[in-house]
Structures are given as structure tokens and as C-alpha cells.
Amino acid sequence: MFSLQGYGPSILQGTLLTIELCLVSLAISMVLGIITALAKLSRVRAANLIAQAYTTIIRGIPDLVLMLLIFYGGQVFINQVGPMLGYDAYIDINPFMAGVSTIGFIFGAYMAETFRGAILAVPGGQLEAGYAYGMTRFKVFIRILMPQMVRHAIPGFGNNWLVLMKTTALVSIIGLKDMVRMAGLAAGATRMPFTFYLVVAFNYLILTSVSILILNRLNKRYSVGIIKN
């Protein structure tokens, strides 16, 4: 009979932490993505170069390496700089903050490319019409660019979200008690690795399936009135 040997509550707790990790990381990546996309489309050369360097570096370094660099390397760096600023106490980086910061930072680069392509897909004539009508740049962005950009961004955004969700499994290596970490502890104690990792796989499948349903609804919502060839 299928049994979790009393580890069900801990796996559930880890699953809830994973969901929280996903949502916070997504929020960070979206903010970074929009800022970077606008910077890449900006006429300001410095902003353009910084955004280009950011996306190039992130897409060229494995996620696991970045996770280890930010958590371990960042902790060493902070504790070396602290005494220089008059703070002698040891600073221990919170694994959750390190996890969401790293994942958000990584996927901010991928979201940037998605948002940049979505912005470029909006006809420039409509933006010019908004300016001609007397709208400010902010109003043009909110009323004309944003609604249409969302429709074009949903497919790429959805793909990034699904990959982001699965990437959260990496936080288990820095000690964060997500469902992968909790499953590993349970598997070690009971010698039932297949059972617990199967549960984790099933949980991820549920999360991704629900996400796909929501994304499909959003896609239909923003495609209302659009004629497809």
C-alpha cells in the first residue's frame, strides 16, 4: 500500500514553500524583465549596453552555478565588506532570499527578451497616433502598448514561467526546505527514494498543468476580437 511513512505533512509544507518561491521569483523576474526590455529598446547607449551585458551573461552561465555563486560567493563577499563598514558580526544569508533573488535575476533576462519581442510586435503607428492625440509617454504605455504587449508576450511568458517553476528545485542544494529537499530527507530516513521523488514529480506535474490551464484562459481572454489566419 502506498504510504508516506508520516512524512506527508512535511512534503506538503515543502510544496507550499515551493509555490511561494515560484510566485516571488516570478514577480522579481517580471520587474527586471520589463526594465531590461525597455533599456534594450532605449536610445540611451549606457542603458542599452548594461541590459545587453546582463542578458548575455545570464544566458551563458548555468543556473546551478549562478545559484552557488550568489549564495556562497555572495555570503563571503558580504562578510568581507561588513568589517570595512564597521559591522563585525557574521552575516548569514537567508536561503529563501538567496533562492528568489537568484531565480528572479536569472529569469529576468529571459523575460526581457520575451517582453522586448512583444513590444516590437505592437505596430508603431498606433503609438504615434497616441502621441499625436496628446497622450503622455506613460499613458501611451498603459493604454496602448501594455494591453497589446501582453497578448504577444503570453506564449513566451508561459514557457518561461513553466521553466522557472521547475528551476526552483535547485534551491534544495542551498538548504532551503522546499519539497525536493523534504523529499530527500524523507527518502534518506525511510530508504524509499522512488516513492518520495515520485510524489515530488506528481506535485510539479499538478502545478504545471494548472498553470497551463490558466495561461490558456489568459491567451483566449487577450485574443478576443483578434482574427487569426
C-alpha positions as CSV (number, residue, x, y, z in Angstrom):
1,M,0.0,0.0,0.0
2,F,1.3,3.5,-0.9
3,S,2.4,5.2,2.3
4,L,4.5,8.3,3.1
5,Q,5.5,7.0,6.5
6,G,4.3,10.1,8.3
7,Y,6.2,12.5,6.0
8,G,3.1,13.7,4.2
9,P,2.8,17.0,6.2
10,S,6.5,17.9,5.7
11,I,6.2,17.3,1.9
12,L,3.0,19.5,1.9
13,Q,4.9,22.2,3.8
14,G,7.7,22.0,1.3
15,T,5.2,22.2,-1.6
16,L,3.7,25.4,-0.2
17,L,7.2,26.9,0.2
18,T,7.9,25.9,-3.4
19,I,4.8,27.7,-4.6
20,E,5.7,30.8,-2.6
21,L,9.2,30.7,-4.0
22,C,7.8,30.5,-7.6
23,L,5.5,33.5,-7.1
24,V,8.1,35.7,-5.5
25,S,10.7,34.8,-8.1
26,L,8.2,35.5,-10.9
27,A,7.4,38.9,-9.5
28,I,11.1,39.8,-9.4
29,S,11.8,38.4,-12.9
30,M,8.8,40.4,-14.4
31,V,10.1,43.7,-12.9
32,L,13.6,43.0,-14.1
33,G,12.3,41.8,-17.4
34,I,10.3,44.9,-18.2
35,I,13.1,47.3,-17.1
36,T,15.7,45.4,-19.1
37,A,13.4,45.2,-22.2
38,L,12.8,49.0,-22.1
39,A,16.6,49.5,-21.6
40,K,17.4,47.4,-24.6
41,L,15.0,49.4,-26.7
42,S,16.2,52.7,-25.2
43,R,18.3,55.2,-27.2
44,V,20.5,55.7,-24.2
45,R,23.6,53.8,-25.1
46,A,24.7,53.1,-21.5
47,A,21.3,51.6,-20.6
48,N,21.4,49.5,-23.8
49,L,24.9,48.2,-23.1
50,I,24.1,47.3,-19.5
51,A,20.9,45.4,-20.5
52,Q,22.8,43.6,-23.3
53,A,25.6,42.6,-20.9
54,Y,23.0,41.4,-18.3
55,T,21.1,39.1,-20.7
56,T,24.3,37.8,-22.4
57,I,25.9,36.8,-19.1
58,I,22.8,35.2,-17.6
59,R,22.1,33.2,-20.7
60,G,25.7,32.0,-20.8
61,I,26.1,30.7,-17.2
62,P,24.3,27.6,-15.9
63,D,21.5,28.2,-13.3
64,L,23.2,25.9,-10.8
65,V,26.5,27.8,-11.0
66,L,24.7,31.1,-10.5
67,M,22.8,29.8,-7.5
68,L,26.1,28.7,-5.9
69,L,27.9,31.9,-6.8
70,I,25.2,34.1,-5.3
71,F,24.6,32.1,-2.2
72,Y,28.1,31.1,-1.2
73,G,30.1,33.7,-3.1
74,G,27.7,36.5,-2.0
75,Q,27.9,35.4,1.6
76,V,31.7,35.5,1.6
77,F,31.7,38.9,-0.2
78,I,29.2,40.5,2.3
79,N,31.2,39.2,5.3
80,Q,34.4,40.7,3.8
81,V,32.8,44.1,3.1
82,G,30.9,44.2,6.5
83,P,34.0,44.8,8.7
84,M,35.1,47.6,6.3
85,L,31.9,49.4,7.1
86,G,32.2,48.9,10.8
87,Y,29.9,45.8,11.1
88,D,31.9,42.9,12.6
89,A,29.0,40.4,13.2
90,Y,28.8,37.4,10.8
91,I,26.1,37.8,8.2
92,D,24.2,34.7,7.3
93,I,22.3,35.0,4.0
94,N,18.7,33.7,4.2
95,P,18.4,30.7,1.8
96,F,14.9,31.8,0.7
97,M,16.1,35.3,-0.1
98,A,19.1,33.9,-2.0
99,G,16.8,31.5,-3.9
100,V,14.2,34.0,-5.0
101,S,16.9,36.6,-5.8
102,T,18.9,34.2,-7.9
103,I,15.9,32.7,-9.8
104,G,14.3,36.1,-10.3
105,F,17.6,37.5,-11.5
106,I,18.1,34.6,-13.9
107,F,14.6,34.7,-15.4
108,G,14.6,38.5,-15.6
109,A,17.0,38.1,-18.5
110,Y,14.7,35.6,-20.3
111,M,11.6,37.7,-19.6
112,A,13.4,40.7,-21.0
113,E,13.7,39.0,-24.4
114,T,10.0,38.0,-24.2
115,F,8.9,41.5,-23.4
116,R,11.2,43.1,-25.9
117,G,9.8,40.9,-28.7
118,A,6.2,41.6,-27.5
119,I,6.8,45.4,-27.6
120,L,8.3,45.3,-31.1
121,A,5.2,43.3,-32.2
122,V,3.0,46.3,-31.4
123,P,2.5,48.5,-34.6
124,G,4.5,51.7,-34.2
125,G,1.8,53.7,-35.9
126,Q,-0.6,53.1,-33.0
127,L,1.9,54.6,-30.6
128,E,2.5,57.6,-32.8
129,A,-1.3,58.1,-33.0
130,G,-1.4,58.2,-29.3
131,Y,1.3,60.8,-29.1
132,A,-0.5,62.8,-31.8
133,Y,-3.7,62.7,-29.8
134,G,-1.8,64.4,-26.9
135,M,-1.1,61.4,-24.7
136,T,1.9,61.4,-22.5
137,R,4.5,58.6,-22.8
138,F,3.1,57.0,-19.7
139,K,-0.5,57.0,-21.0
140,V,0.6,55.6,-24.3
141,F,2.4,52.8,-22.5
142,I,-0.5,51.9,-20.2
143,R,-3.4,52.4,-22.7
144,I,-1.9,51.3,-26.0
145,L,1.4,49.4,-25.6
146,M,0.7,47.3,-22.5
147,P,-2.6,45.7,-23.4
148,Q,-1.3,44.6,-26.8
149,M,2.2,43.7,-25.5
150,V,0.5,41.3,-23.0
151,R,-1.2,39.4,-25.8
152,H,2.1,38.9,-27.7
153,A,4.1,38.1,-24.6
154,I,1.8,35.4,-23.1
155,P,3.2,32.4,-25.1
156,G,6.9,33.2,-24.2
157,F,5.9,34.3,-20.7
158,G,4.1,31.0,-20.2
159,N,7.1,29.0,-21.3
160,N,9.4,31.0,-19.0
161,W,7.1,30.5,-16.1
162,L,7.0,26.7,-16.5
163,V,10.8,26.5,-16.7
164,L,11.1,28.9,-13.7
165,M,8.8,26.6,-11.7
166,K,10.9,23.6,-12.4
167,T,14.1,25.5,-11.7
168,T,13.1,26.1,-8.1
169,A,14.2,22.5,-7.5
170,L,17.7,23.9,-7.4
171,V,17.2,25.7,-4.1
172,S,17.4,22.4,-2.3
173,I,21.2,22.5,-2.7
174,I,21.4,25.6,-0.6
175,G,19.4,24.1,2.3
176,L,16.0,25.7,1.6
177,K,13.3,23.2,2.8
178,D,11.3,23.1,-0.4
179,M,9.5,19.9,-1.4
180,V,12.6,18.5,-3.2
181,R,14.7,19.0,0.0
182,M,12.0,17.5,2.2
183,A,11.6,14.5,-0.1
184,G,15.3,13.9,0.0
185,L,15.3,13.9,3.8
186,A,12.3,11.6,3.9
187,A,13.9,9.3,1.3
188,G,17.1,9.1,3.3
189,A,15.3,8.3,6.5
190,T,13.0,5.6,5.1
191,R,15.1,4.3,2.2
192,M,12.1,4.9,-0.1
193,P,13.6,7.4,-2.7
194,F,11.3,6.3,-5.5
195,T,8.2,6.9,-3.5
196,F,9.1,10.4,-2.3
197,Y,10.6,11.6,-5.6
198,L,7.5,10.3,-7.4
199,V,5.4,12.4,-5.1
200,V,7.5,15.4,-5.9
201,A,7.3,14.7,-9.7
202,F,3.5,14.4,-9.4
203,N,3.3,17.7,-7.4
204,Y,5.3,19.5,-10.1
205,L,3.0,18.0,-12.8
206,I,-0.1,19.3,-11.0
207,L,1.4,22.8,-10.7
208,T,2.5,22.9,-14.3
209,S,-0.9,21.6,-15.5
210,V,-2.8,24.2,-13.5
211,S,-0.5,26.8,-14.9
212,I,-1.1,25.7,-18.5
213,L,-4.9,25.9,-17.9
214,I,-4.6,29.5,-16.5
215,L,-2.3,30.5,-19.3
216,N,-4.6,29.2,-22.0
217,R,-7.5,31.1,-20.4
218,L,-5.4,34.3,-20.4
219,N,-4.4,33.7,-24.0
220,K,-8.1,33.4,-25.0
221,R,-9.0,36.5,-23.0
222,Y,-6.4,38.7,-24.6
223,S,-7.1,37.2,-28.1
224,V,-10.8,38.3,-28.1
225,G,-11.6,40.1,-31.3
226,I,-8.3,39.1,-33.0
227,I,-8.7,37.5,-36.4
228,K,-6.3,34.6,-36.9
229,N,-5.3,33.5,-40.3
